Amino acid sequence: MNKENQSMDKDQLCKKIQEIYPDIGECGIDVDVAFDETNNRWRVGLKRGSKSLSTFLEPGDAKLCMSGQQCVSLGLEIRQLKDNI
């Protein structure tokens, strides 16, 4: 993991996602976040029952959201996953 991504914690990113979408984790939708070294991106997966979907977030987008500057990209990606699961 490069230096930019070392400062980001997957648990913090998970909490931010749950902050934006409080029903994730509460109503049978599980969230999983991991940094994918091969793609140099954050992989966010949602699972409900036997269905699961995942997406990749650019490290810069995740960092902007975590710093409270802009969560549009993160929010749109998670919303699409949530709507399709």
MOCORKA-V111338 format. One record per helix or strand. SS is the DSSP state (~ for helix, > for strand). FROM is the first residue (numbers start at 1). LEN is the number of residues. If there is no record, write none. Layout:
ss=SS from=FROM len=LEN
ss=SS from=FROM len=LEN
This chain:
ss=~ from=3 len=4
ss=~ from=10 len=11
ss=> from=30 len=7
ss=> from=41 len=8
ss=> from=51 len=8
ss=~ from=59 len=8
ss=~ from=72 len=13
